């Protein structure tokens, strides 16, 4: 009597992680005046570490060169400041912070961000830590993205809307979804940095 082999059991799907909620809009400041920029920079100068990111209007045509960055985000534990970028950069205090080796700026995948700051604004960023390269990775030739880091250190699922990612960051009026997206990119980097330090995954120095 021929018998069929037992079917290979289908592995149970991994439980979906709870959603990462991030910072709230009430803790996000869109810096639109010189006075607001002075106050933001004054507060950030007191920090040893800031979360950092930039956004740029996407390019879609072949050969089209990005004109970014169009937004610079810097985060403390409780506040994220969003600086729309005009050329030339209007806020000397912001340049000072980005070029300061004494204030550590941490973020994910910062290669193009730094290149655009140099190319468009003549800023030479110092005190930069790219967590995509600094955190433990599967292999030396791989990088670690923010979504993976959030799952690892926070046990949460970070959603990134492609519609928002590819939206017009050069718009003179950012909507609330853009502001939250941009703010969380910077803020989550600071959170992951601190958790990774506590876990011994980053040097204490």
N, CA, C and O atoms as a DFTB+ gen file, in Angstrom:
820 C
 N C O
     1  1       0.841      -1.181       0.000
     2  2       0.000       0.000       0.000
     3  2       0.878       1.232       0.000
     4  3       1.738       1.399       0.865
     5  1       0.651       2.109      -0.993
     6  2       1.423       3.344      -1.076
     7  2       0.811       4.393      -0.148
     8  3      -0.402       4.598      -0.108
     9  1       1.687       5.031       0.578
    10  2       1.217       6.115       1.450
    11  2       1.934       7.402       1.070
    12  3       3.125       7.407       0.758
    13  1       1.206       8.453       1.104
    14  2       1.802       9.754       0.805
    15  2       2.582      10.251       2.016
    16  3       2.185       9.997       3.153
    17  1       3.679      10.949       1.788
    18  2       4.427      11.495       2.923
    19  2       3.589      12.549       3.647
    20  3       2.747      13.230       3.062
    21  1       3.853      12.645       4.908
    22  2       3.158      13.690       5.665
    23  2       3.496      15.059       5.086
    24  3       4.650      15.317       4.744
    25  1       2.518      15.927       4.973
    26  2       2.809      17.258       4.452
    27  2       3.753      18.012       5.375
    28  3       3.711      17.868       6.596
    29  1       4.614      18.827       4.750
    30  2       5.528      19.659       5.542
    31  2       4.700      20.715       6.260
    32  3       3.954      21.455       5.617
    33  1       4.815      20.796       7.555
    34  2       3.991      21.774       8.276
    35  2       4.357      23.204       7.872
    36  3       5.533      23.532       7.717
    37  1       3.365      24.024       7.708
    38  2       3.586      25.433       7.386
    39  2       3.934      26.178       8.659
    40  3       3.188      26.121       9.636
    41  1       5.058      26.877       8.657
    42  2       5.415      27.589       9.884
    43  2       4.387      28.663      10.210
    44  3       3.854      29.333       9.325
    45  1       4.127      28.804      11.488
    46  2       3.169      29.829      11.914
    47  2       3.745      31.204      11.624
    48  3       4.933      31.433      11.849
    49  1       2.916      32.131      11.124
    50  2       3.428      33.465      10.850
    51  2       3.869      34.158      12.125
    52  3       3.247      34.020      13.178
    53  1       4.959      34.908      12.007
    54  2       5.439      35.649      13.173
    55  2       4.407      36.704      13.551
    56  3       3.830      37.345      12.672
    57  1       4.169      36.890      14.833
    58  2       3.193      37.909      15.232
    59  2       3.669      39.296      14.810
    60  3       4.846      39.628      14.947
    61  1       2.759      40.085      14.306
    62  2       3.124      41.421      13.848
    63  2       3.405      42.301      15.060
    64  3       2.651      42.304      16.033
    65  1       4.485      43.034      14.983
    66  2       4.854      43.903      16.094
    67  2       3.862      45.060      16.206
    68  3       3.290      45.494      15.206
    69  1       3.665      45.549      17.413
    70  2       2.795      46.729      17.564
    71  2       3.416      47.937      16.867
    72  3       4.635      48.022      16.714
    73  1       2.587      48.840      16.462
    74  2       3.012      49.989      15.686
    75  2       3.820      50.959      16.538
    76  3       3.474      51.229      17.688
    77  1       4.892      51.475      15.967
    78  2       5.669      52.530      16.613
    79  2       4.945      53.856      16.412
    80  3       4.707      54.271      15.278
    81  1       4.599      54.512      17.493
    82  2       3.790      55.720      17.388
    83  2       4.624      56.984      17.246
    84  3       4.213      57.915      16.553
    85  1       5.780      57.035      17.884
    86  2       6.670      58.164      17.687
    87  2       6.231      59.433      18.395
    88  3       5.388      59.411      19.291
    89  1       6.823      60.538      17.970
    90  2       6.583      61.836      18.589
    91  2       5.240      62.391      18.109
    92  3       4.741      62.007      17.052
    93  1       4.673      63.286      18.889
    94  2       3.388      63.884      18.517
    95  2       3.615      65.258      17.904
    96  3       4.657      65.883      18.107
    97  1       2.631      65.712      17.159
    98  2       2.757      66.984      16.455
    99  2       2.939      68.154      17.415
   100  3       3.548      69.162      17.059
   101  1       2.410      68.023      18.635
   102  2       2.550      69.103      19.604
   103  2       3.999      69.330      20.025
   104  3       4.327      70.378      20.580
   105  1       4.876      68.341      19.761
   106  2       6.291      68.454      20.114
   107  2       7.168      68.745      18.902
   108  3       8.391      68.615      18.971
   109  1       6.555      69.133      17.804
   110  2       7.277      69.449      16.569
   111  2       7.151      70.942      16.302
   112  3       6.055      71.500      16.339
   113  1       8.286      71.581      16.031
   114  2       8.309      73.018      15.776
   115  2       8.809      73.263      14.359
   116  3       9.935      72.898      14.020
   117  1       7.976      73.878      13.538
   118  2       8.391      74.287      12.205
   119  2       8.993      75.682      12.332
   120  3       8.295      76.638      12.668
   121  1      10.287      75.793      12.062
   122  2      11.020      77.040      12.286
   123  2      10.860      77.937      11.061
   124  3      11.451      77.687      10.011
   125  1      10.056      78.976      11.213
   126  2       9.722      79.825      10.074
   127  2      10.168      81.272      10.235
   128  3      10.011      82.066       9.307
   129  1      10.719      81.633      11.388
   130  2      11.178      82.999      11.597
   131  2      12.585      82.994      12.169
   132  3      13.040      81.985      12.708
   133  1      13.271      84.120      12.052
   134  2      14.626      84.240      12.593
   135  2      14.623      84.099      14.113
   136  3      15.523      83.484      14.685
   137  1      13.608      84.669      14.765
   138  2      13.540      84.568      16.229
   139  2      13.353      83.121      16.667
   140  3      13.969      82.676      17.636
   141  1      12.501      82.385      15.951
   142  2      12.294      80.967      16.284
   143  2      13.574      80.174      16.082
   144  3      13.866      79.264      16.857
   145  1      14.339      80.508      15.052
   146  2      15.600      79.810      14.792
   147  2      16.614      80.080      15.899
   148  3      17.316      79.167      16.332
   149  1      16.694      81.320      16.355
   150  2      17.618      81.673      17.439
   151  2      17.264      80.890      18.704
   152  3      18.149      80.356      19.373
   153  1      15.976      80.822      19.030
   154  2      15.544      80.096      20.222
   155  2      15.818      78.595      20.081
   156  3      16.279      77.958      21.029
   157  1      15.539      78.031      18.910
   158  2      15.796      76.609      18.688
   159  2      17.282      76.302      18.836
   160  3      17.656      75.338      19.503
   161  1      18.113      77.107      18.224
   162  2      19.558      76.859      18.275
   163  2      20.097      77.051      19.689
   164  3      20.999      76.327      20.111
   165  1      19.558      78.010      20.417
   166  2      19.974      78.209      21.809
   167  2      19.697      76.952      22.631
   168  3      20.538      76.528      23.424
   169  1      18.541      76.368      22.445
   170  2      18.196      75.168      23.197
   171  2      19.041      73.978      22.762
   172  3      19.442      73.168      23.598
   173  1      19.314      73.863      21.479
   174  2      20.095      72.713      21.002
   175  2      21.565      72.813      21.381
   176  3      22.239      71.791      21.508
   177  1      22.071      74.028      21.562
   178  2      23.472      74.187      21.953
   179  2      23.747      73.574      23.319
   180  3      24.894      73.262      23.638
   181  1      22.706      73.398      24.128
   182  2      22.875      72.812      25.461
   183  2      22.889      71.284      25.430
   184  3      23.093      70.650      26.465
   185  1      22.676      70.687      24.258
   186  2      22.584      69.231      24.139
   187  2      23.921      68.623      23.708
   188  3      24.674      69.224      22.942
   189  1      24.199      67.424      24.215
   190  2      25.400      66.698      23.791
   191  2      25.142      65.882      22.536
   192  3      26.050      65.668      21.733
   193  1      23.885      65.418      22.361
   194  2      23.529      64.562      21.225
   195  2      22.181      65.021      20.672
   196  3      21.259      65.337      21.425
   197  1      22.086      65.052      19.349
   198  2      20.836      65.403      18.670
   199  2      20.513      64.345      17.629
   200  3      21.413      63.821      16.972
   201  1      19.234      64.028      17.475
   202  2      18.818      63.236      16.326
   203  2      18.851      64.129      15.094
   204  3      18.582      65.327      15.188
   205  1      19.179      63.553      13.937
   206  2      19.438      64.378      12.751
   207  2      18.971      63.666      11.485
   208  3      19.121      62.453      11.340
   209  1      18.400      64.454      10.574
   210  2      18.047      63.949       9.254
   211  2      17.771      65.143       8.341
   212  3      17.654      66.275       8.811
   213  1      17.671      64.891       7.063
   214  2      17.227      65.906       6.116
   215  2      16.236      65.266       5.152
   216  3      16.181      64.044       5.019
   217  1      15.463      66.103       4.490
   218  2      14.552      65.641       3.442
   219  2      14.802      66.469       2.187
   220  3      15.166      67.643       2.262
   221  1      14.603      65.839       1.039
   222  2      14.776      66.527      -0.238
   223  2      13.637      66.154      -1.178
   224  3      13.165      65.017      -1.187
   225  1      13.214      67.112      -1.952
   226  2      12.216      66.838      -2.981
   227  2      12.756      65.755      -3.905
   228  3      13.870      65.889      -4.411
   229  1      11.993      64.679      -4.141
   230  2      12.518      63.573      -4.954
   231  2      12.673      63.956      -6.419
   232  3      12.014      64.869      -6.917
   233  1      13.556      63.239      -7.089
   234  2      13.724      63.391      -8.535
   235  2      13.143      62.167      -9.217
   236  3      13.284      61.046      -8.727
   237  1      12.494      62.384     -10.340
   238  2      11.848      61.277     -11.047
   239  2      12.382      61.095     -12.464
   240  3      12.361      59.983     -12.992
   241  1      12.860      62.168     -13.082
   242  2      13.345      62.082     -14.457
   243  2      14.788      61.594     -14.486
   244  3      15.587      61.935     -13.614
   245  1      15.108      60.806     -15.479
   246  2      16.464      60.287     -15.635
   247  2      17.436      61.452     -15.824
   248  3      17.215      62.333     -16.654
   249  1      18.511      61.440     -15.042
   250  2      19.509      62.489     -15.142
   251  2      19.194      63.736     -14.337
   252  3      20.018      64.647     -14.254
   253  1      17.998      63.785     -13.739
   254  2      17.628      64.956     -12.943
   255  2      18.445      64.971     -11.656
   256  3      18.588      63.944     -10.993
   257  1      18.981      66.139     -11.305
   258  2      19.821      66.282     -10.120
   259  2      18.992      66.881      -8.990
   260  3      18.251      67.843      -9.193
   261  1      19.124      66.308      -7.809
   262  2      18.380      66.812      -6.660
   263  2      18.836      68.218      -6.295
   264  3      20.020      68.544      -6.380
   265  1      17.885      69.038      -5.891
   266  2      18.193      70.385      -5.430
   267  2      18.130      70.467      -3.903
   268  3      18.132      71.557      -3.332
   269  1      18.076      69.313      -3.254
   270  2      17.995      69.280      -1.797
   271  2      19.316      69.604      -1.131
   272  3      20.335      69.761      -1.804
   273  1      19.303      69.707       0.203
   274  2      18.165      69.417       1.073
   275  2      17.155      70.557       1.100
   276  3      17.506      71.724       0.922
   277  1      15.894      70.198       1.327
   278  2      14.844      71.198       1.442
   279  2      14.321      71.326       2.880
   280  3      13.575      72.251       3.202
   281  1      14.728      70.378       3.735
   282  2      14.321      70.426       5.133
   283  2      15.420      69.783       5.962
   284  3      15.960      68.739       5.598
   285  1      15.749      70.428       7.098
   286  2      16.723      69.875       8.041
   287  2      16.006      69.648       9.362
   288  3      15.342      70.546       9.880
   289  1      16.143      68.425       9.912
   290  2      15.467      68.073      11.154
   291  2      16.498      67.786      12.245
   292  3      17.455      67.042      12.028
   293  1      16.295      68.380      13.410
   294  2      17.148      68.125      14.566
   295  2      16.252      67.879      15.771
   296  3      15.272      68.594      15.982
   297  1      16.595      66.863      16.561
   298  2      15.711      66.413      17.632
   299  2      16.432      66.314      18.962
   300  3      17.564      65.837      19.042
   301  1      15.746      66.779      20.019
   302  2      16.118      66.449      21.380
   303  2      15.127      65.397      21.871
   304  3      14.287      64.922      21.106
   305  1      15.227      65.039      23.134
   306  2      14.330      64.014      23.667
   307  2      12.857      64.424      23.551
   308  3      11.990      63.587      23.299
   309  1      12.587      65.707      23.736
   310  2      11.197      66.148      23.822
   311  2      10.719      67.029      22.677
   312  3       9.522      67.294      22.568
   313  1      11.620      67.484      21.827
   314  2      11.240      68.424      20.769
   315  2      12.002      68.126      19.494
   316  3      13.177      67.763      19.528
   317  1      11.321      68.284      18.365
   318  2      11.987      68.218      17.062
   319  2      11.763      69.547      16.358
   320  3      10.640      70.046      16.283
   321  1      12.854      70.114      15.841
   322  2      12.775      71.348      15.068
   323  2      12.965      71.039      13.593
   324  3      13.889      70.323      13.207
   325  1      12.086      71.581      12.784
   326  2      12.148      71.418      11.332
   327  2      12.532      72.758      10.716
   328  3      11.831      73.756      10.886
   329  1      13.651      72.768      10.000
   330  2      14.146      73.988       9.375
   331  2      13.969      73.887       7.857
   332  3      14.730      73.173       7.204
   333  1      12.987      74.580       7.282
   334  2      12.930      74.653       5.815
   335  2      14.190      75.344       5.300
   336  3      14.648      76.332       5.875
   337  1      14.740      74.817       4.217
   338  2      16.016      75.330       3.702
   339  2      15.765      76.292       2.545
   340  3      15.142      75.945       1.542
   341  1      16.263      77.490       2.714
   342  2      16.331      78.433       1.608
   343  2      17.801      78.658       1.283
   344  3      18.669      78.405       2.118
   345  1      18.076      79.124       0.098
   346  2      19.480      79.327      -0.284
   347  2      19.729      80.811      -0.453
   348  3      19.021      81.446      -1.234
   349  1      20.705      81.405       0.242
   350  2      21.612      80.746       1.178
   351  2      20.924      80.459       2.512
   352  3      19.841      80.975       2.789
   353  1      21.565      79.633       3.329
   354  2      20.988      79.269       4.619
   355  2      20.816      80.519       5.473
   356  3      21.754      81.295       5.655
   357  1      19.607      80.703       5.993
   358  2      19.275      81.948       6.678
   359  2      19.706      81.966       8.144
   360  3      19.777      83.038       8.746
   361  1      19.995      80.802       8.732
   362  2      20.188      80.743      10.173
   363  2      21.629      80.336      10.509
   364  3      21.955      79.150      10.469
   365  1      22.489      81.299      10.838
   366  2      23.889      80.965      11.143
   367  2      24.026      80.018      12.319
   368  3      24.971      79.231      12.368
   369  1      23.081      80.079      13.291
   370  2      23.152      79.169      14.431
   371  2      22.997      77.720      14.018
   372  3      23.599      76.834      14.626
   373  1      22.198      77.465      12.993
   374  2      22.011      76.101      12.500
   375  2      23.295      75.585      11.868
   376  3      23.686      74.441      12.099
   377  1      23.943      76.410      11.083
   378  2      25.238      76.023      10.497
   379  2      26.237      75.691      11.604
   380  3      26.974      74.709      11.510
   381  1      26.256      76.512      12.647
   382  2      27.190      76.294      13.756
   383  2      26.964      74.936      14.408
   384  3      27.919      74.227      14.726
   385  1      25.704      74.579      14.607
   386  2      25.395      73.287      15.223
   387  2      25.814      72.137      14.315
   388  3      26.418      71.172      14.784
   389  1      25.508      72.222      13.038
   390  2      25.843      71.145      12.111
   391  2      27.351      70.981      11.946
   392  3      27.827      69.878      11.675
   393  1      28.099      72.060      12.105
   394  2      29.557      71.987      11.935
   395  2      30.299      71.778      13.252
   396  3      31.526      71.679      13.267
   397  1      29.553      71.709      14.361
   398  2      30.201      71.577      15.665
   399  2      30.631      70.142      15.942
   400  3      29.801      69.234      15.893
   401  1      31.917      69.918      16.232
   402  2      32.345      68.567      16.618
   403  2      31.966      68.232      18.055
   404  3      32.051      67.072      18.458
   405  1      31.550      69.229      18.834
   406  2      31.200      68.993      20.229
   407  2      29.770      68.465      20.400
   408  3      29.456      67.848      21.417
   409  1      28.904      68.706      19.407
   410  2      27.524      68.209      19.479
   411  2      27.400      67.041      18.509
   412  3      27.553      67.215      17.300
   413  1      27.124      65.853      19.036
   414  2      26.997      64.672      18.192
   415  2      25.628      64.660      17.523
   416  3      24.602      64.803      18.188
   417  1      25.620      64.488      16.195
   418  2      24.371      64.364      15.438
   419  2      24.256      62.924      14.939
   420  3      25.138      62.436      14.232
   421  1      23.164      62.246      15.309
   422  2      23.007      60.832      14.965
   423  2      21.804      60.658      14.051
   424  3      20.770      61.299      14.236
   425  1      21.954      59.778      13.056
   426  2      20.861      59.524      12.129
   427  2      21.111      58.245      11.351
   428  3      22.100      57.547      11.575
   429  1      20.202      57.949      10.435
   430  2      20.294      56.735       9.618
   431  2      20.507      57.109       8.150
   432  3      19.839      58.000       7.625
   433  1      21.444      56.418       7.495
   434  2      21.645      56.584       6.057
   435  2      21.953      58.015       5.658
   436  3      21.253      58.599       4.831
   437  1      22.991      58.575       6.238
   438  2      23.247      60.005       6.101
   439  2      24.160      60.379       4.931
   440  3      24.494      61.553       4.772
   441  1      24.562      59.427       4.127
   442  2      25.508      59.730       3.048
   443  2      25.052      60.840       2.124
   444  3      25.778      61.811       1.911
   445  1      23.838      60.705       1.565
   446  2      23.350      61.720       0.632
   447  2      22.997      63.012       1.356
   448  3      23.129      64.095       0.786
   449  1      22.547      62.912       2.615
   450  2      22.232      64.110       3.398
   451  2      23.476      64.995       3.537
   452  3      23.416      66.206       3.319
   453  1      24.594      64.377       3.899
   454  2      25.823      65.127       4.112
   455  2      26.342      65.706       2.797
   456  3      26.823      66.838       2.750
   457  1      26.236      64.915       1.735
   458  2      26.695      65.389       0.426
   459  2      25.900      66.605      -0.023
   460  3      26.468      67.544      -0.582
   461  1      24.585      66.601       0.216
   462  2      23.754      67.727      -0.196
   463  2      24.018      68.956       0.662
   464  3      23.986      70.079       0.159
   465  1      24.277      68.759       1.946
   466  2      24.615      69.905       2.793
   467  2      25.898      70.567       2.320
   468  3      26.004      71.793       2.312
   469  1      26.872      69.756       1.927
   470  2      28.122      70.318       1.416
   471  2      27.908      71.001       0.065
   472  3      28.359      72.123      -0.164
   473  1      27.202      70.289      -0.825
   474  2      27.075      70.769      -2.197
   475  2      26.199      71.990      -2.342
   476  3      26.527      72.899      -3.104
   477  1      25.083      72.030      -1.621
   478  2      24.144      73.146      -1.789
   479  2      24.431      74.299      -0.844
   480  3      24.344      75.464      -1.233
   481  1      24.777      73.974       0.409
   482  2      24.862      75.012       1.429
   483  2      26.284      75.307       1.883
   484  3      26.501      76.215       2.686
   485  1      27.254      74.551       1.381
   486  2      28.634      74.783       1.785
   487  2      28.889      74.470       3.250
   488  3      29.805      75.021       3.860
   489  1      28.076      73.584       3.812
   490  2      28.226      73.181       5.207
   491  2      29.095      71.930       5.259
   492  3      28.873      70.986       4.501
   493  1      30.081      71.921       6.150
   494  2      30.906      70.736       6.361
   495  2      30.508      70.114       7.689
   496  3      31.044      70.490       8.731
   497  1      29.568      69.160       7.667
   498  2      29.067      68.598       8.927
   499  2      30.176      67.881       9.708
   500  3      30.984      67.148       9.138
   501  1      30.193      68.107      10.996
   502  2      31.123      67.433      11.904
   503  2      30.330      66.862      13.062
   504  3      29.194      67.263      13.314
   505  1      30.947      65.915      13.766
   506  2      30.250      65.289      14.885
   507  2      29.059      64.466      14.416
   508  3      27.973      64.550      14.990
   509  1      29.266      63.672      13.371
   510  2      28.186      62.894      12.755
   511  2      28.376      61.404      13.051
   512  3      29.484      60.883      12.929
   513  1      27.308      60.730      13.435
   514  2      27.341      59.274      13.600
   515  2      26.196      58.674      12.792
   516  3      25.023      58.893      13.093
   517  1      26.559      57.913      11.757
   518  2      25.553      57.239      10.936
   519  2      25.260      55.875      11.557
   520  3      26.076      54.957      11.485
   521  1      24.099      55.762      12.159
   522  2      23.737      54.525      12.859
   523  2      23.601      53.343      11.913
   524  3      23.748      52.196      12.334
   525  1      23.323      53.606      10.645
   526  2      23.229      52.512       9.668
   527  2      24.540      51.758       9.541
   528  3      24.556      50.577       9.194
   529  1      25.646      52.449       9.827
   530  2      26.963      51.833       9.735
   531  2      27.541      51.499      11.106
   532  3      28.358      50.586      11.228
   533  1      27.123      52.231      12.136
   534  2      27.728      52.064      13.455
   535  2      27.117      50.928      14.267
   536  3      27.800      50.318      15.089
   537  1      25.837      50.640      14.044
   538  2      25.179      49.585      14.820
   539  2      25.553      48.203      14.280
   540  3      25.927      48.082      13.114
   541  1      25.458      47.156      15.111
   542  2      25.752      45.801      14.643
   543  2      24.880      45.430      13.444
   544  3      23.670      45.657      13.439
   545  1      25.535      44.845      12.417
   546  2      24.838      44.496      11.176
   547  2      25.067      43.028      10.857
   548  3      25.932      42.379      11.445
   549  1      24.281      42.510       9.915
   550  2      24.421      41.108       9.522
   551  2      25.758      40.856       8.845
   552  3      26.350      39.790       9.016
   553  1      26.238      41.826       8.079
   554  2      27.497      41.688       7.361
   555  2      28.095      43.076       7.170
   556  3      27.364      44.067       7.144
   557  1      29.427      43.157       7.037
   558  2      30.075      44.467       6.903
   559  2      29.603      45.264       5.688
   560  3      29.647      46.494       5.694
   561  1      29.150      44.559       4.643
   562  2      28.730      45.268       3.429
   563  2      27.249      45.618       3.443
   564  3      26.714      46.090       2.440
   565  1      26.582      45.391       4.571
   566  2      25.164      45.724       4.685
   567  2      24.978      46.874       5.662
   568  3      25.783      47.071       6.572
   569  1      23.904      47.632       5.460
   570  2      23.576      48.701       6.386
   571  2      22.327      48.319       7.173
   572  3      21.584      47.416       6.790
   573  1      22.115      49.020       8.271
   574  2      20.959      48.759       9.124
   575  2      20.003      49.940       9.000
   576  3      20.368      51.075       9.305
   577  1      18.785      49.672       8.553
   578  2      17.811      50.738       8.382
   579  2      17.072      51.053       9.676
   580  3      17.106      50.283      10.637
   581  1      16.409      52.197       9.677
   582  2      15.682      52.634      10.863
   583  2      14.581      51.642      11.242
   584  3      14.370      51.385      12.427
   585  1      13.882      51.083      10.258
   586  2      12.785      50.160      10.556
   587  2      13.298      48.914      11.271
   588  3      12.675      48.437      12.220
   589  1      14.432      48.388      10.815
   590  2      15.020      47.219      11.459
   591  2      15.485      47.554      12.869
   592  3      15.310      46.761      13.794
   593  1      16.078      48.732      13.027
   594  2      16.559      49.150      14.342
   595  2      15.401      49.347      15.324
   596  3      15.524      49.006      16.500
   597  1      14.293      49.888      14.855
   598  2      13.123      50.082      15.715
   599  2      12.580      48.726      16.174
   600  3      12.198      48.567      17.333
   601  1      12.547      47.765      15.274
   602  2      12.096      46.424      15.648
   603  2      13.054      45.797      16.660
   604  3      12.615      45.146      17.608
   605  1      14.346      45.986      16.467
   606  2      15.338      45.361      17.343
   607  2      15.333      45.980      18.737
   608  3      15.299      45.258      19.734
   609  1      15.366      47.291      18.815
   610  2      15.565      47.957      20.104
   611  2      14.269      48.364      20.807
   612  3      14.242      48.519      22.028
   613  1      13.213      48.534      20.042
   614  2      11.953      48.977      20.638
   615  2      10.843      47.932      20.550
   616  3       9.797      48.081      21.182
   617  1      11.069      46.870      19.761
   618  2      10.028      45.863      19.601
   619  2       8.776      46.418      18.960
   620  3       7.663      46.003      19.281
   621  1       8.968      47.368      18.044
   622  2       7.851      48.040      17.388
   623  2       8.037      47.999      15.873
   624  3       9.133      47.755      15.367
   625  1       6.950      48.240      15.174
   626  2       6.949      48.264      13.709
   627  2       6.809      49.715      13.248
   628  3       5.810      50.377      13.529
   629  1       7.815      50.188      12.546
   630  2       7.810      51.580      12.073
   631  2       7.268      51.615      10.651
   632  3       7.828      50.991       9.749
   633  1       6.189      52.339      10.458
   634  2       5.604      52.478       9.127
   635  2       6.205      53.683       8.422
   636  3       6.389      54.745       9.015
   637  1       6.508      53.494       7.145
   638  2       7.002      54.600       6.328
   639  2       6.157      54.656       5.065
   640  3       6.210      53.751       4.232
   641  1       5.389      55.705       4.929
   642  2       4.520      55.860       3.776
   643  2       5.312      56.325       2.560
   644  3       5.956      57.373       2.594
   645  1       5.261      55.544       1.492
   646  2       5.956      55.950       0.269
   647  2       5.377      57.250      -0.281
   648  3       6.091      58.062      -0.870
   649  1       4.077      57.434      -0.081
   650  2       3.430      58.654      -0.553
   651  2       4.043      59.880       0.126
   652  3       4.247      60.909      -0.517
   653  1       4.337      59.770       1.431
   654  2       4.940      60.893       2.143
   655  2       6.428      60.989       1.821
   656  3       6.957      62.084       1.635
   657  1       7.099      59.846       1.758
   658  2       8.530      59.846       1.439
   659  2       8.820      60.591       0.152
   660  3       9.791      61.343       0.065
   661  1       7.974      60.382      -0.850
   662  2       8.209      60.971      -2.170
   663  2       7.397      62.242      -2.395
   664  3       7.175      62.648      -3.536
   665  1       6.956      62.867      -1.308
   666  2       6.174      64.099      -1.458
   667  2       7.090      65.294      -1.693
   668  3       8.314      65.163      -1.675
   669  1       6.496      66.443      -1.911
   670  2       7.262      67.650      -2.241
   671  2       7.768      68.322      -0.968
   672  3       7.044      69.082      -0.325
   673  1       9.016      68.035      -0.613
   674  2       9.609      68.614       0.583
   675  2      10.030      70.064       0.373
   676  3      10.390      70.747       1.332
   677  1       9.989      70.534      -0.849
   678  2      10.301      71.939      -1.125
   679  2       9.070      72.826      -1.025
   680  3       9.170      74.040      -1.207
   681  1       7.917      72.245      -0.740
   682  2       6.687      73.022      -0.657
   683  2       6.793      74.085       0.434
   684  3       7.304      73.799       1.517
   685  1       6.325      75.296       0.173
   686  2       6.362      76.337       1.211
   687  2       5.414      76.056       2.370
   688  3       5.517      76.691       3.420
   689  1       4.493      75.112       2.192
   690  2       3.566      74.757       3.267
   691  2       3.547      73.234       3.432
   692  3       2.845      72.531       2.706
   693  1       4.316      72.743       4.385
   694  2       4.311      71.309       4.671
   695  2       3.029      70.947       5.414
   696  3       2.566      71.703       6.268
   697  1       2.461      69.790       5.088
   698  2       1.266      69.363       5.812
   699  2       1.662      68.597       7.078
   700  3       2.836      68.300       7.300
   701  1       0.668      68.289       7.893
   702  2       0.943      67.653       9.183
   703  2       1.585      66.282       9.028
   704  3       2.449      65.913       9.824
   705  1       1.181      65.533       8.027
   706  2       1.763      64.198       7.824
   707  2       3.243      64.305       7.446
   708  3       4.065      63.514       7.908
   709  1       3.575      65.281       6.611
   710  2       4.985      65.492       6.274
   711  2       5.785      65.870       7.519
   712  3       6.877      65.349       7.746
   713  1       5.240      66.771       8.315
   714  2       5.952      67.227       9.503
   715  2       6.199      66.082      10.485
   716  3       7.290      65.967      11.043
   717  1       5.187      65.236      10.695
   718  2       5.360      64.112      11.607
   719  2       6.363      63.102      11.067
   720  3       7.195      62.587      11.813
   721  1       6.284      62.821       9.774
   722  2       7.210      61.879       9.151
   723  2       8.648      62.363       9.328
   724  3       9.522      61.615       9.768
   725  1       8.870      63.614       8.980
   726  2      10.221      64.174       9.062
   727  2      10.717      64.219      10.503
   728  3      11.874      63.902      10.777
   729  1       9.843      64.610      11.415
   730  2      10.231      64.706      12.820
   731  2      10.609      63.340      13.381
   732  3      11.590      63.220      14.114
   733  1       9.842      62.322      13.044
   734  2      10.129      60.992      13.575
   735  2      11.416      60.405      13.016
   736  3      12.081      59.626      13.700
   737  1      11.781      60.758      11.799
   738  2      13.048      60.277      11.255
   739  2      14.222      60.720      12.125
   740  3      15.152      59.949      12.363
   741  1      14.172      61.960      12.597
   742  2      15.252      62.468      13.442
   743  2      15.113      61.975      14.879
   744  3      16.097      61.586      15.507
   745  1      13.890      61.993      15.391
   746  2      13.673      61.653      16.794
   747  2      13.962      60.185      17.086
   748  3      14.539      59.861      18.124
   749  1      13.569      59.303      16.183
   750  2      13.787      57.880      16.437
   751  2      15.277      57.550      16.429
   752  3      15.714      56.635      17.126
   753  1      16.055      58.290      15.646
   754  2      17.503      58.053      15.631
   755  2      18.106      58.326      17.006
   756  3      18.963      57.575      17.473
   757  1      17.662      59.393      17.647
   758  2      18.150      59.702      18.993
   759  2      17.741      58.617      19.976
   760  3      18.546      58.213      20.814
   761  1      16.509      58.139      19.890
   762  2      16.043      57.076      20.783
   763  2      16.861      55.797      20.590
   764  3      17.277      55.163      21.560
   765  1      17.082      55.433      19.338
   766  2      17.842      54.207      19.061
   767  2      19.280      54.352      19.541
   768  3      19.850      53.410      20.094
   769  1      19.864      55.517      19.335
   770  2      21.238      55.755      19.801
   771  2      21.350      55.492      21.301
   772  3      22.267      54.803      21.747
   773  1      20.423      56.039      22.072
   774  2      20.499      55.894      23.520
   775  2      20.269      54.446      23.951
   776  3      20.932      53.956      24.866
   777  1      19.341      53.770      23.302
   778  2      19.098      52.367      23.633
   779  2      20.291      51.493      23.249
   780  3      20.648      50.569      23.979
   781  1      20.900      51.782      22.115
   782  2      22.060      51.003      21.674
   783  2      23.251      51.218      22.605
   784  3      24.009      50.289      22.882
   785  1      23.406      52.450      23.082
   786  2      24.465      52.721      24.057
   787  2      24.225      51.915      25.328
   788  3      25.147      51.304      25.869
   789  1      22.980      51.918      25.798
   790  2      22.655      51.175      27.030
   791  2      22.865      49.682      26.867
   792  3      23.200      48.984      27.824
   793  1      22.662      49.187      25.624
   794  2      22.818      47.755      25.343
   795  2      24.284      47.381      25.092
   796  3      24.603      46.200      24.948
   797  1      25.160      48.361      25.039
   798  2      26.568      48.090      24.768
   799  2      26.881      47.905      23.305
   800  3      27.954      47.410      22.961
   801  1      25.951      48.296      22.417
   802  2      26.161      48.133      20.983
   803  2      26.888      49.316      20.360
   804  3      27.251      49.272      19.184
   805  1      27.101      50.371      21.135
   806  2      27.873      51.531      20.686
   807  2      28.863      51.865      21.782
   808  3      28.561      51.676      22.961
   809  1      30.042      52.358      21.423
   810  2      31.032      52.703      22.451
   811  2      30.520      53.802      23.361
   812  3      29.749      54.665      22.942
   813  1      30.955      53.760      24.599
   814  2      30.502      54.720      25.597
   815  2      31.219      56.063      25.478
   816  3      30.780      57.052      26.065
   817  1      32.313      56.105      24.727
   818  2      33.087      57.354      24.641
   819  2      32.445      58.373      23.743
   820  3      32.978      59.469      23.573
